[in-house]
Amino acid sequence: MTLTVVPVVSLTMLWGFAMVSVTGDLRALIRVQGVYEAFGTPIDTAVGQIQIERRLAAAYLGTPQGEDRGPLAALMRQQRETDRTVTAMREAIGDPEGRADLTGRQRQSVDAMAAGVDGMERLREGVLARKITWGAAITAYTAIVEPAFDVQSTLTALQAGRLAGEGQVVIELVRVREFVSREDAFVAGARAAGKLTDGQYDTLTATVEDRRVFHRTYVPDLPDDSRRLFTDFERGAEYRALTAGEDALLRAGADGAGQAMAGDSWRSTTDRAVKRYMLLCTEAALNAADRGRDFAYQEMLKAGGVGIAGLVAVGLSVWFSAVSGRRISRRLEELRDAADVLATHRLPDVMRRLAAGEEVDPAAAAPPLDFGDEGREADEIAQVGRALNKARLAAVEAAVKQARLRRGVFAVLLTIARRNQTLVHQQSKLVGTLERRTIDPDALEDLFRIDHLTTRMRRHAEGLIILSGAAPGRRWREPVPVVDVVAAAAGEIEDYRRVVVPPMPDVGVAAAAVADVVHLVAELAENAAAFSPPHTQVTMRTAKVSGGFVLEIDDRGTGMDAAGLERAHTVLARPDDFDPAEDGRLGLYVVGRLAERHGIRVTLTGSPYGGTTAVVMLPAAVLAPAGAPAPAGTGKAATDDDG
């Protein structure tokens, strides 16, 4: 007699119906049914045949060699039947179209089942060659079967909650069939071998205990109607015969287990038990499915009522929108257009005029927005329009105050700078007088240092004048060779000894630009010296180009990152946006002002020495022949206008 195989497709598919979402998502239910029909059914069928092959393999290995012709023939026939169902299972799992309907977790579970079956051919070779014991064969076949339960759970899982919990209980009770089948395989091996080893007996007793624990644990968790089915089974003769047979196995011990189940009573008992467990689980799943469908239909009715109410509400909303939407839309368009004109034309024009130093009347420069608020005191659109008008007026007034404050700050800077410039000029004359009267070398050296400090003080005073928007007082009466301009710039910084002035082409700088070019180069050279190690030099490179004259100043510091270079170029490109809080970039603002005044282009880039290179492009308009005569009535010396 062979163990009857009852596929669990109906059980698990019905459990999927019971797991339908409490929101009545029938599409999800249909998907569960379709997925299980495509994957669960062939896997269940293959598992049933593998269970039969497990029992026959145990019987063959337990039969002494030479007496095993009958068990071997039965095993070979079953292997062919198992191969047929496994091939069908592999085709289903490998179907690309079907796999597209699976979730990632579901694909993982069916792939695990396929991977387990991949090892069955090697297991068969060991069985037929009698390289393993019948107990080890049972364990190996059991490992192949085990992933099927995870497949059942993942293919039918839809939600959490009461219905999902009931379905999971039914899935766990399906495992009881596997435990009974496993007991039968152990008994078949023991009958053929005549005894059990201590390890095999321990595994058998653990399987019996698992079967009983699962039964005792999960049956009480079922609802009343399903639980009553199992309690009736427990009172019947079939369940008593199963427990009596298991008790006989436990009492017989390892040596007597085979003899205890020597007759056909155990086989018929396990056959009936497996069938009855399957029928009970199927009926429990039917009960769960009925509850799931009933609940889903109730939720569908509720959803239908809510949908009808929603349609009524939508209809009312559409009617109300048709009545009031056009009026609101028109007023919003008027407000949008007025705000757009203010933001894109009027406010930028006010800012431009303020930057140019004009006096601006805020009310006239940005008149109130027209948003059609006649007679609408509490209207939200009118309130938004009034708020925008207040914000508009406040923004213009703040800009006017800021411009006045900015002009005041610049006026103060200019006054202080002019006074300092006068004092520096007087100090420079005094130092020159003392130098001419002194013949002591040490005193002359000290006076030279004071004169150098005076020169630097004059440059800083001129920097304040430039930032305030005015022009310094120094003037040259005729062009100056560019090498002298660069040397004069180097002499105006603290570490002038570190600056290396190379030979330069015979090019001059126009008289009107000499002072500004000296100041510009001095600021860049001082930055290069400040950001280089004290023991390094500041090197320069020059060249004539088609558009003018290029001077490159290299430092050997740590350099600037991309963000720092971008900020520095922004300062150079927009020096009029001078921010007094940017005290670390005052020199760049001064350079930007001077470059803008004469059309000089200044760019910063990475230095070959690892620091930063400042590239100064003097246009042709700034240049002049080095030896060009000065205009009539002028001399070569520089003059200072104390202004």
Sequence and secondary structure as in RCSB ss.txt:
>XXXX:A:sequence
MTLTVVPVVSLTMLWGFAMVSVTGDLRALIRVQGVYEAFGTPIDTAVGQIQIERRLAAAYLGTPQGEDRGPLAAL
MRQQRETDRTVTAMREAIGDPEGRADLTGRQRQSVDAMAAGVDGMERLREGVLARKITWGAAITAYTAIVEPAFD
VQSTLTALQAGRLAGEGQVVIELVRVREFVSREDAFVAGARAAGKLTDGQYDTLTATVEDRRVFHRTYVPDLPDD
SRRLFTDFERGAEYRALTAGEDALLRAGADGAGQAMAGDSWRSTTDRAVKRYMLLCTEAALNAADRGRDFAYQEM
LKAGGVGIAGLVAVGLSVWFSAVSGRRISRRLEELRDAADVLATHRLPDVMRRLAAGEEVDPAAAAPPLDFGDEG
READEIAQVGRALNKARLAAVEAAVKQARLRRGVFAVLLTIARRNQTLVHQQSKLVGTLERRTIDPDALEDLFRI
DHLTTRMRRHAEGLIILSGAAPGRRWREPVPVVDVVAAAAGEIEDYRRVVVPPMPDVGVAAAAVADVVHLVAELA
ENAAAFSPPHTQVTMRTAKVSGGFVLEIDDRGTGMDAAGLERAHTVLARPDDFDPAEDGRLGLYVVGRLAERHGI
RVTLTGSPYGGTTAVVMLPAAVLAPAGAPAPAGTGKAATDDDG
>XXXX:A:secstr
        HHHHHHHHHHT  TT  HHHHHHHHHHIIIIIHHHHHHHHHHHHHHHHHHHHHHS TTS HHHHHHH
HHHHHHHHHHHHHHHHHHT HHHHTTS HHHHHHHHHHHHHHHTHHHHHHHHHTT S HHHHHHHHHHHHTHHHH
HHHHHH    SHHHHHHHHHHHHHHHHHHHHHHHHHHHHHHHHSS  HHHHHHHHHHHHHHHHHHHHHGGGS HH
HHHHHHHHHHSHHHHHHHHHHHHHHHHHHHHHHHHT SSHHHHHHHHHHHHHHHHHHHHHHHHHHHHHHHHHHHH
HHHHHHHHHHHHHHHHHHHHHHHHHHHHHHHHHHHHHHHHHIIIIIHHHHHHHHHTT    HHHHS       TT
 SS HHHHHHHHHHHHHHHHHHHHHHHHHHHHHHHHHHHHHHHHHHHHHHHHHHHHHHHHHH   HHHHHHHHHH
HHHHHHHHHHHHHHHHHTT   S B SS EEHHHHHHHHHTTSTTGGGEE     S EE HHHHHHHHHHHHHHH
HHHHHTS TTS EEEEEEEETTEEEEEEE  S    HHHHHHHHHHHH GGG  TT GGGHHHHHHHHHHHHHT 
EEEEEE TTSSEEEEEEEEGGGEE TT    TT  SS B    
